[in-house]
């Protein structure tokens, strides 16, 4: 898998939310970042993501259309650990 940059596409950015679609080719990564808002992720694909976090690396299994919530302050790099394209919608709550 070649490491590239995940592609964000912002659909909404207003005073209340930021809605972004993230698209990953195999091996693509977001780059290390810290979330400044609470957020919800809605996977558009079923598969796994590798999360490189301050206390280690783990894999997360995601199921298409099954959302999950995370609190602000999460720090990680998110990597597509599949051999196929992966995508999700991220909704940041301001």
C-alpha angles and dihedrals in degrees: 000000000000116000114234137153120283111237119237122199115190113212100172131018113166139132093288110034147009114213115193133172113214118202121192130189113207108295095011117141137198093222122241112306143156120229113235094192140041108264146189124215121205111191115221090191135041112237144086136292126201112225118202103200132175091261098042147298126295139165123239122202112217128192123211112262094003106119128206134193130226130185124240115270098051110146121199151115112244117212130184103240093184130094089233136058116283131197141179140174115237118201113194115198112215 
